[in-house]
Amino acid sequence: MELFPILLVAGLLGLVCGAFVNVFMLRTPDGLEFTAGRRKCVTCARPMHAKDHFPLVSYLVLQAKCRACKSVIPWQYPALEIAMMLLFMGFAYQIVTRDAGIPFFARDAYESIGLFARNGLISMLLLPIFMFDYRSSVIPDRLSIPAMIIALSLNAVMGVDPITMLFGGFLLGAFFAIQYLASRGTWVGGGDIRLAMVMGFLLGPELGMFGLLVSYAIGALIGVYLIVRHRRELRSHVPFGTFMVIGTYIALFFGNSVVDWYLGLLG
């Protein structure tokens, strides 16, 4: 099967999943909250028309404005849909190129489909976690706990050693739990602990630690930049969950190559 049709289907699926996730998130002046039912305008609270629910297309057709009140539609909605599209395309590309020359639905078909399903379902929880922590500085349990279950169960279905995944989750979780106890909750929050466990359950101990190191590196660089630009003070709160989500994806896409390269240097 050609690469382009696979990427096209994966991208469209990602857009649809991103739009589905957006239905359950409502942007407010103070952050984000969960919502239910039809998607509504955040300004006039009128339900959106059915024809305005097409992922990304509706945003462009409406020129980023509500059809009823003409208020600006928050950029986070199309951004999440685009991010989901690119991630799904990246997952598909990673799977196809890993089995280069092998038909997509031939050898290891269940493993390929399971890997894509795992990463896709996790993304439908990780990206909202990113948005919630970025906007509201909170990591909801109703997102992190299902992510733990999905990571563990689908890894087990694909034949990954559950002991290894459990060890990775509790290792990363314990790392944050120690910081939480030592600082009495001022350095990290309970949501960070659970998100760290998601990373460990999903990636295992080696890739999980790599993802965590990347998270700290990115967080430090952005933190220094914001302080230098006088947009943050040294004691300002930083939504570290956003960096953990980024670190998770870097580990998913590049972790194995980097870890293998590093181990090769060690001989």
Residue frames relative to the residue before (quaternion, step in Angstrom):
aa qw qx qy qz dx dy dz
M 1.0000 0.0000 0.0000 0.0000 0.00 0.00 0.00
E 0.4943 -0.6783 0.4595 0.2904 3.57 -0.90 0.92
L 0.5881 -0.6127 0.4108 0.3318 3.52 -1.18 0.68
F 0.6587 0.5556 -0.3290 0.3862 3.60 0.84 -0.96
P 0.6709 0.4795 -0.3358 0.4553 3.68 0.77 -0.81
I 0.6313 0.5311 -0.3393 0.4519 3.58 1.03 -0.73
L 0.6700 0.4882 -0.2971 0.4737 3.57 0.92 -0.91
L 0.6274 0.5423 -0.3338 0.4482 3.58 1.04 -0.77
V 0.6739 0.4817 -0.2909 0.4789 3.58 0.87 -0.95
A 0.6543 0.5123 -0.3136 0.4594 3.57 0.95 -0.88
G 0.6556 0.5172 -0.3115 0.4535 3.59 0.97 -0.83
L 0.6546 0.4990 -0.3101 0.4758 3.58 0.97 -0.85
L 0.6340 0.5188 -0.3268 0.4712 3.56 1.02 -0.79
G 0.6416 0.5265 -0.3208 0.4564 3.57 1.02 -0.78
L 0.6296 0.5276 -0.3313 0.4642 3.59 1.02 -0.79
V 0.6597 0.5064 -0.3043 0.4645 3.57 0.92 -0.92
C 0.6700 0.4884 -0.3034 0.4696 3.58 0.91 -0.89
G 0.6277 0.5310 -0.3337 0.4611 3.59 1.06 -0.71
A 0.6496 0.5015 -0.3128 0.4783 3.57 1.00 -0.82
F 0.6265 0.5374 -0.3310 0.4573 3.57 1.04 -0.78
V 0.6541 0.5042 -0.3098 0.4711 3.58 0.96 -0.86
N 0.6398 0.5542 -0.3240 0.4226 3.59 0.99 -0.83
V 0.5692 0.6068 -0.3804 0.4038 3.58 1.14 -0.59
F 0.7509 0.4130 -0.2078 0.4716 3.57 1.04 -0.77
M 0.6795 0.4309 -0.3049 0.5096 3.59 1.24 0.18
L 0.1040 -0.7878 0.6066 0.0254 3.56 -0.88 0.99
R 0.2976 -0.7530 0.5617 0.1701 3.55 -0.70 1.09
T 0.0651 -0.7782 0.6245 0.0098 3.57 -0.96 0.95
P 0.6823 -0.4797 0.3306 0.4417 3.62 -1.18 0.23
D 0.7310 0.4207 -0.2360 0.4827 3.59 1.07 -0.68
G 0.7920 -0.2216 0.1606 0.5457 3.60 1.14 -0.23
L 0.6175 -0.5027 0.4227 0.4328 3.53 -0.93 -0.97
E 0.0114 -0.7667 0.6403 0.0441 3.53 -1.25 0.42
F 0.5578 -0.5937 0.4556 0.3589 3.55 -1.27 0.34
T 0.0775 -0.7762 0.6242 0.0435 3.52 -1.16 0.65
A 0.2050 -0.7650 0.5972 0.1268 3.55 -1.27 0.20
G 0.7030 0.4341 -0.3306 0.4562 3.53 -1.22 0.41
R 0.7758 -0.3174 0.2414 0.4890 3.54 -1.24 -0.44
R 0.5460 -0.6113 0.4646 0.3351 3.54 -1.13 0.70
K 0.1579 -0.8094 0.5640 0.0430 3.57 -0.92 0.98
C 0.5628 -0.5520 0.4878 0.3750 3.51 -1.31 0.37
V 0.4417 -0.7182 0.4691 0.2628 3.59 -0.86 0.92
T 0.6691 0.4913 -0.2989 0.4706 3.61 1.23 -0.27
C 0.8148 0.2255 -0.1125 0.5221 3.60 0.64 -1.09
A 0.3832 -0.7695 0.4379 0.2633 3.60 1.34 -0.08
R 0.4409 0.6745 -0.4822 0.3437 3.60 1.16 0.43
P 0.5132 -0.6372 0.4663 0.3365 3.61 -0.95 0.81
M 0.4708 -0.6768 0.4905 0.2822 3.54 -1.01 0.83
H 0.5338 -0.6202 0.4711 0.3295 3.56 -1.11 0.71
A 0.6362 -0.5641 0.3705 0.3739 3.55 -1.12 0.68
K 0.6819 0.4956 -0.2967 0.4488 3.59 0.99 -0.78
D 0.6457 0.5075 -0.3234 0.4700 3.59 1.28 -0.12
H 0.5618 0.6189 -0.3761 0.3999 3.57 1.25 0.28
F 0.4433 0.6837 -0.4814 0.3231 3.61 1.18 0.08
P 0.5081 -0.6873 0.4187 0.3066 3.60 -0.66 1.07
L 0.8682 0.0483 -0.0975 0.4842 3.54 -0.95 1.04
V 0.6433 0.5370 -0.3287 0.4356 3.60 0.94 -0.90
S 0.6662 0.5060 -0.3053 0.4549 3.58 0.88 -0.94
Y 0.6211 0.5484 -0.3382 0.4461 3.58 1.02 -0.78
L 0.6872 0.4711 -0.2759 0.4793 3.58 0.98 -0.87
V 0.6517 0.5186 -0.3166 0.4540 3.58 0.97 -0.85
L 0.7113 0.4351 -0.2462 0.4941 3.57 0.99 -0.85
Q 0.3555 -0.7543 0.4753 0.2806 3.59 1.32 -0.10
A 0.6559 -0.5704 0.2831 0.4054 3.53 1.00 1.02
K 0.6258 0.5140 -0.3548 0.4672 3.60 1.13 0.62
C 0.5561 -0.5947 0.4682 0.3433 3.54 -1.18 0.66
R 0.5086 -0.6634 0.4570 0.3039 3.58 -0.93 0.89
A 0.7119 0.4706 -0.2610 0.4512 3.61 1.03 -0.76
C 0.8421 0.1931 -0.0656 0.4993 3.58 0.59 -1.15
K 0.4114 -0.7495 0.4305 0.2894 3.58 1.32 -0.06
S 0.3990 0.6924 -0.5078 0.3217 3.60 1.14 0.40
V 0.5929 -0.6005 0.4082 0.3483 3.56 -1.18 0.58
I 0.3716 -0.7016 0.5658 0.2225 3.56 -0.95 0.93
P 0.5020 -0.6742 0.4370 0.3200 3.64 -0.70 0.99
W 0.5230 -0.6736 0.4368 0.2863 3.54 -0.97 0.93
Q 0.5356 0.6515 -0.4090 0.3484 3.59 1.18 -0.43
Y 0.6131 0.5769 -0.3600 0.4021 3.60 1.06 -0.66
P 0.7245 0.3831 -0.2722 0.5042 3.66 0.68 -0.89
A 0.5898 0.5774 -0.3747 0.4223 3.60 1.10 -0.62
L 0.6583 0.4962 -0.3145 0.4706 3.58 0.97 -0.83
E 0.6533 0.5126 -0.3207 0.4556 3.60 0.96 -0.81
I 0.6549 0.4948 -0.3117 0.4787 3.59 0.99 -0.81
A 0.6415 0.5200 -0.3271 0.4594 3.59 0.96 -0.84
M 0.6547 0.5039 -0.3132 0.4684 3.57 0.95 -0.85
M 0.6247 0.5383 -0.3320 0.4580 3.59 1.00 -0.80
L 0.6952 0.4751 -0.2798 0.4612 3.59 0.83 -0.99
L 0.6400 0.5222 -0.3289 0.4578 3.58 1.00 -0.76
F 0.6610 0.4999 -0.3144 0.4629 3.59 0.89 -0.90
M 0.6369 0.5055 -0.3243 0.4834 3.59 1.03 -0.76
G 0.6453 0.5214 -0.3167 0.4598 3.57 1.02 -0.78
F 0.6362 0.5203 -0.3281 0.4658 3.58 1.00 -0.80
A 0.6662 0.4981 -0.3010 0.4664 3.58 0.92 -0.93
Y 0.6524 0.5139 -0.3187 0.4569 3.59 0.92 -0.86
Q 0.6429 0.5355 -0.3148 0.4481 3.56 0.98 -0.87
I 0.6810 0.4861 -0.2889 0.4653 3.57 0.95 -0.89
V 0.6823 0.4948 -0.2951 0.4500 3.58 0.86 -0.95
T 0.7088 0.4528 -0.2754 0.4655 3.59 0.84 -0.90
R 0.5682 0.5767 -0.3854 0.4427 3.57 1.18 -0.44
D 0.7564 0.2724 -0.1452 0.5767 3.56 1.10 -0.79
A 0.0451 0.8453 -0.5301 0.0487 3.58 0.96 0.90
G 0.8090 0.2502 -0.2092 0.4891 3.52 -0.92 0.97
I 0.6603 0.4589 -0.3022 0.5119 3.57 1.30 -0.10
P 0.5136 -0.6459 0.4512 0.3398 3.64 -0.77 0.91
F 0.5991 -0.6218 0.3746 0.3380 3.54 -0.98 0.92
F 0.7846 0.2789 -0.1518 0.5325 3.58 0.95 -0.83
A 0.4681 0.6467 -0.4688 0.3779 3.57 1.05 0.73
R 0.8460 0.0353 -0.0045 0.5320 3.56 -0.54 -1.15
D 0.8428 0.1106 -0.1175 0.5134 3.56 -1.07 0.83
A 0.1891 0.8172 -0.5270 0.1367 3.58 1.07 0.68
Y 0.6687 0.5014 -0.3143 0.4502 3.57 0.87 -0.89
E 0.6394 0.5194 -0.3299 0.4610 3.57 1.01 -0.76
S 0.6626 0.5085 -0.3070 0.4562 3.59 0.94 -0.88
I 0.6771 0.4769 -0.2904 0.4794 3.57 0.90 -0.94
G 0.6493 0.5226 -0.3150 0.4539 3.58 1.00 -0.83
L 0.6499 0.5154 -0.3148 0.4614 3.56 1.00 -0.83
F 0.6592 0.4974 -0.3045 0.4746 3.57 0.96 -0.88
A 0.6580 0.5097 -0.3083 0.4605 3.59 0.95 -0.88
R 0.6444 0.5248 -0.3250 0.4514 3.58 0.96 -0.85
N 0.7037 0.4629 -0.2701 0.4665 3.56 0.79 -1.01
G 0.6473 0.5232 -0.3189 0.4533 3.57 1.04 -0.75
L 0.6816 0.4779 -0.2905 0.4719 3.58 0.87 -0.92
I 0.6336 0.5217 -0.3316 0.4651 3.57 1.00 -0.80
S 0.6428 0.5338 -0.3247 0.4432 3.58 1.01 -0.81
M 0.6310 0.5352 -0.3338 0.4516 3.59 1.08 -0.66
L 0.6927 0.3969 -0.2711 0.5378 3.58 1.31 -0.13
L 0.6675 0.5180 -0.3129 0.4338 3.59 0.98 -0.81
L 0.6614 0.5055 -0.3269 0.4474 3.60 0.92 -0.79
P 0.6400 0.4768 -0.3439 0.4948 3.65 0.96 -0.64
I 0.5978 0.5410 -0.3677 0.4634 3.61 1.06 -0.64
F 0.6213 0.5367 -0.3287 0.4668 3.57 1.00 -0.85
M 0.6996 0.4768 -0.2761 0.4549 3.57 0.84 -1.01
F 0.6583 0.5080 -0.3174 0.4559 3.59 0.93 -0.86
D 0.6889 0.4671 -0.2988 0.4668 3.58 0.87 -0.86
Y 0.6372 0.5296 -0.3206 0.4590 3.57 1.06 -0.74
R 0.7603 0.3854 -0.1973 0.4843 3.58 0.88 -0.96
S 0.8328 0.2327 -0.0693 0.4975 3.59 0.88 -0.93
S 0.3494 -0.7529 0.4840 0.2771 3.61 1.30 -0.13
V 0.6082 0.4946 -0.3801 0.4909 3.54 0.93 0.94
I 0.1993 -0.7459 0.6248 0.1162 3.55 -1.16 0.74
P 0.2834 -0.8135 0.4797 0.1666 3.62 -0.10 1.26
D 0.5185 -0.6404 0.4759 0.3074 3.56 -1.05 0.83
R 0.6322 0.5503 -0.3433 0.4238 3.59 1.05 -0.68
L 0.6684 0.4231 -0.3086 0.5282 3.59 1.29 -0.03
S 0.7136 0.4740 -0.2740 0.4372 3.59 0.81 -0.97
I 0.6686 0.5070 -0.3182 0.4412 3.60 0.92 -0.82
P 0.6502 0.4705 -0.3376 0.4919 3.68 0.90 -0.72
A 0.6112 0.5458 -0.3595 0.4464 3.61 1.06 -0.65
M 0.6114 0.5373 -0.3440 0.4682 3.60 1.04 -0.71
I 0.6780 0.5026 -0.2914 0.4503 3.56 0.86 -1.02
I 0.6620 0.5048 -0.3069 0.4612 3.59 0.91 -0.91
A 0.6584 0.5193 -0.3161 0.4438 3.58 0.87 -0.93
L 0.7018 0.4695 -0.2729 0.4610 3.57 0.84 -0.97
S 0.7094 0.4817 -0.2768 0.4338 3.58 0.78 -1.04
L 0.7116 0.4397 -0.2771 0.4728 3.62 0.83 -0.89
N 0.5943 0.5279 -0.3730 0.4786 3.60 1.10 -0.50
A 0.6450 0.5146 -0.3163 0.4681 3.57 1.02 -0.80
V 0.6314 0.5320 -0.3273 0.4595 3.60 1.00 -0.82
M 0.7070 0.4478 -0.2568 0.4834 3.59 1.04 -0.78
G 0.6061 -0.6170 0.3358 0.3731 3.58 1.24 0.16
V 0.4171 0.6912 -0.4885 0.3311 3.60 1.22 0.28
D 0.5494 -0.6281 0.4399 0.3319 3.56 -0.98 0.87
P 0.3728 -0.7568 0.4832 0.2340 3.64 -0.48 1.11
I 0.5932 0.5699 -0.3741 0.4284 3.60 1.09 -0.60
T 0.6409 0.5234 -0.3172 0.4634 3.55 1.03 -0.84
M 0.6709 0.4932 -0.2997 0.4656 3.58 0.93 -0.90
L 0.6470 0.5108 -0.3203 0.4668 3.59 0.96 -0.83
F 0.6379 0.5229 -0.3238 0.4635 3.56 0.99 -0.84
G 0.6514 0.5184 -0.3150 0.4557 3.59 0.95 -0.86
G 0.6738 0.5077 -0.2975 0.4469 3.56 0.92 -0.91
F 0.7222 0.4331 -0.2577 0.4737 3.56 0.83 -0.96
L 0.5847 0.5623 -0.3752 0.4485 3.60 1.16 -0.50
L 0.7061 0.4387 -0.2659 0.4881 3.59 0.81 -0.98
G 0.6332 0.5320 -0.3308 0.4546 3.57 1.05 -0.75
A 0.6551 0.5132 -0.3106 0.4593 3.58 0.99 -0.85
F 0.5941 0.5743 -0.3580 0.4349 3.57 1.08 -0.72
F 0.7143 0.4175 -0.2492 0.5034 3.57 0.95 -0.86
A 0.6083 0.5611 -0.3590 0.4316 3.57 1.07 -0.66
I 0.6216 0.5322 -0.3397 0.4637 3.60 1.05 -0.74
Q 0.6533 0.4982 -0.3118 0.4774 3.58 0.98 -0.84
Y 0.6332 0.5420 -0.3285 0.4444 3.56 1.01 -0.81
L 0.6928 0.4671 -0.2740 0.4761 3.58 0.91 -0.93
A 0.6623 0.5205 -0.3106 0.4405 3.58 0.96 -0.86
S 0.7675 0.3450 -0.1833 0.5082 3.59 1.02 -0.76
R 0.3828 -0.7288 0.4713 0.3165 3.58 1.33 -0.07
G 0.7411 -0.4582 0.2104 0.4433 3.52 0.97 0.94
T 0.5280 0.6501 -0.4137 0.3569 3.60 1.21 0.17
W 0.6704 0.4831 -0.3061 0.4728 3.62 1.11 -0.54
V 0.7892 -0.0025 0.0482 0.6123 3.54 0.87 -1.02
G 0.3732 -0.7212 0.5370 0.2285 3.55 -1.27 0.35
G 0.7025 -0.4496 0.3370 0.4367 3.54 -1.30 0.08
G 0.6134 0.5604 -0.3471 0.4349 3.56 1.10 -0.66
D 0.6185 0.5412 -0.3381 0.4586 3.57 1.10 -0.69
I 0.6167 0.5449 -0.3396 0.4554 3.57 1.05 -0.76
R 0.7047 0.4612 -0.2733 0.4647 3.56 0.83 -0.97
L 0.6350 0.5103 -0.3386 0.4709 3.60 1.04 -0.67
A 0.6107 0.5345 -0.3456 0.4710 3.59 1.08 -0.68
M 0.6376 0.5125 -0.3269 0.4733 3.59 1.04 -0.73
V 0.5950 0.5472 -0.3587 0.4668 3.58 1.08 -0.68
M 0.6410 0.5264 -0.3185 0.4589 3.58 0.94 -0.91
G 0.6949 0.4823 -0.2803 0.4537 3.58 0.87 -0.94
F 0.6611 0.5010 -0.3058 0.4674 3.58 0.96 -0.85
L 0.6900 0.4812 -0.2722 0.4671 3.56 1.07 -0.75
L 0.8132 0.3174 -0.1192 0.4730 3.55 0.79 -1.06
G 0.4428 -0.6521 0.4959 0.3644 3.59 1.08 -0.58
P 0.7122 -0.4922 0.2868 0.4103 3.59 -1.24 0.24
E 0.6962 0.4814 -0.3070 0.4351 3.64 0.80 -0.92
L 0.7205 0.4104 -0.2536 0.4981 3.59 0.73 -1.04
G 0.5970 0.5685 -0.3623 0.4349 3.58 1.09 -0.63
M 0.6700 0.4784 -0.2961 0.4844 3.58 0.95 -0.87
F 0.6107 0.5366 -0.3462 0.4683 3.57 1.06 -0.73
G 0.6627 0.5047 -0.3009 0.4642 3.58 0.90 -0.93
L 0.6485 0.5174 -0.3144 0.4615 3.57 1.05 -0.78
L 0.6372 0.5160 -0.3259 0.4706 3.59 1.00 -0.79
V 0.6367 0.5145 -0.3217 0.4758 3.58 1.01 -0.81
S 0.6276 0.5469 -0.3326 0.4431 3.58 1.00 -0.82
Y 0.6766 0.4821 -0.2918 0.4740 3.57 0.91 -0.92
A 0.6407 0.5299 -0.3301 0.4469 3.59 0.99 -0.82
I 0.6749 0.4777 -0.2932 0.4801 3.57 0.89 -0.93
G 0.6517 0.5225 -0.3139 0.4513 3.58 0.93 -0.87
A 0.6566 0.5079 -0.3141 0.4607 3.58 0.98 -0.83
L 0.6598 0.5150 -0.3107 0.4505 3.59 0.92 -0.90
I 0.6902 0.4620 -0.2828 0.4799 3.58 0.88 -0.95
G 0.6318 0.5418 -0.3328 0.4434 3.58 1.01 -0.77
V 0.6544 0.4973 -0.3076 0.4795 3.58 0.95 -0.88
Y 0.6398 0.5323 -0.3249 0.4490 3.58 0.96 -0.86
L 0.6854 0.4850 -0.2905 0.4590 3.59 0.88 -0.92
I 0.6377 0.5133 -0.3313 0.4691 3.58 1.05 -0.72
V 0.6511 0.5103 -0.3137 0.4661 3.58 0.95 -0.87
R 0.7085 0.4340 -0.2512 0.4964 3.58 1.04 -0.78
H 0.4365 -0.7320 0.4214 0.3099 3.58 1.36 0.11
R 0.4446 0.6721 -0.4724 0.3569 3.56 1.07 0.75
R 0.7581 0.1710 -0.1233 0.6171 3.55 1.31 -0.19
E 0.3295 -0.6897 0.5973 0.2429 3.52 -1.30 0.43
L 0.7017 -0.4883 0.3129 0.4138 3.54 -1.26 0.40
R 0.7429 0.3980 -0.2131 0.4942 3.57 1.06 -0.76
S 0.4130 0.7284 -0.4644 0.2884 3.60 1.24 0.07
H 0.5206 -0.6318 0.4816 0.3129 3.52 -1.18 0.67
V 0.1340 -0.7700 0.6208 0.0616 3.55 -1.02 0.88
P 0.3756 -0.7294 0.5183 0.2414 3.63 -0.72 0.98
F 0.1788 -0.8519 0.4840 0.0892 3.55 0.26 1.31
G 0.5356 0.6384 -0.4034 0.3779 3.58 1.17 -0.44
T 0.6017 0.5597 -0.3622 0.4399 3.59 1.10 -0.64
F 0.6733 0.4800 -0.2946 0.4790 3.59 0.98 -0.82
M 0.6177 0.5451 -0.3440 0.4504 3.58 1.10 -0.66
V 0.6275 0.5177 -0.3344 0.4758 3.58 1.05 -0.73
I 0.6494 0.5019 -0.3169 0.4754 3.59 0.94 -0.85
G 0.6530 0.5177 -0.3081 0.4589 3.59 0.94 -0.86
T 0.6159 0.5495 -0.3401 0.4506 3.56 1.07 -0.73
Y 0.6967 0.4643 -0.2832 0.4679 3.58 0.87 -0.89
I 0.6175 0.5210 -0.3556 0.4699 3.61 1.02 -0.66
A 0.6507 0.5026 -0.3133 0.4752 3.57 1.02 -0.77
L 0.6353 0.5397 -0.3298 0.4431 3.59 1.00 -0.79
F 0.7609 0.3992 -0.2039 0.4691 3.56 0.88 -0.95
F 0.8357 0.2040 -0.0606 0.5063 3.58 0.90 -0.89
G 0.4471 0.7491 -0.4241 0.2433 3.58 1.23 -0.28
N 0.6705 0.5092 -0.3166 0.4370 3.58 0.82 -0.95
S 0.6579 0.5134 -0.3130 0.4534 3.58 0.92 -0.86
V 0.6801 0.4853 -0.2934 0.4646 3.59 0.93 -0.91
V 0.6609 0.5000 -0.3125 0.4641 3.59 0.92 -0.87
D 0.6478 0.5076 -0.3211 0.4686 3.61 0.95 -0.84
W 0.6391 0.5243 -0.3202 0.4628 3.58 1.01 -0.83
Y 0.6768 0.4953 -0.2949 0.4580 3.57 0.93 -0.90
L 0.6552 0.4987 -0.3117 0.4742 3.57 0.97 -0.84
G 0.6089 0.5523 -0.3445 0.4533 3.58 1.13 -0.66
L 0.6319 0.5257 -0.3317 0.4630 3.59 1.05 -0.73
L 0.6794 0.4833 -0.2841 0.4734 3.56 1.11 -0.72
G 0.4681 -0.6965 0.4264 0.3375 3.55 1.31 -0.21
